[in-house]
């Protein structure tokens, strides 16, 4: 990603927004077009993960976990 636009990344380790034209490290998510989008990204990821867990698409994976450790994820 090169050019005149700056990109923003959310660093999961430091829990902070990083500005860089290219991915600065492996512990970041992004890129995002604004610092606000990057700052909100952990909450959005959790929201999407919860929605996926409640969807039918996750059923085979929930069943695998339940088989392995006896945990009921439903």
TORPA-651986 format. One record per residue (C-alpha): x, y, z. Coordinates in steps of 0.2 Angstrom, whole numbers, plus 5000, padded with zeros to 4 digits. Layout:
<pts>
XYZ
...
</pts>
This chain:
<pts>
500050005000
500950154994
500350324988
499850484997
498550415008
499050375026
498350215034
497950175052
498150015061
497649955078
499049875088
498249735098
499749725110
499949905114
498049935112
498450095102
498250165085
499750165073
499950275058
500950195044
500850175025
501349985026
500949855040
502049905054
502049735063
501149565064
500149615080
499049745071
497449745062
496949855048
497249955038
495850085041
495550255033
495450355049
496050345067
494250335073
493950175063
495550095069
495150135087
493350055085
494049905077
494249795092
492349825097
491849785079
492849625079
491949565095
490249615088
490649515072
491349365081
489849355093
488649365078
489649225069
489549115085
487649135085
487549095066
487248925059
488948945050
489848915067
488848755071
490248635065
491548725074
490548735090
490248545089
492148515087
492548605103
491148525113
491748355107
493548395112
493248465129
491448435134
491048625134
489348675128
489548835118
487648845113
</pts>
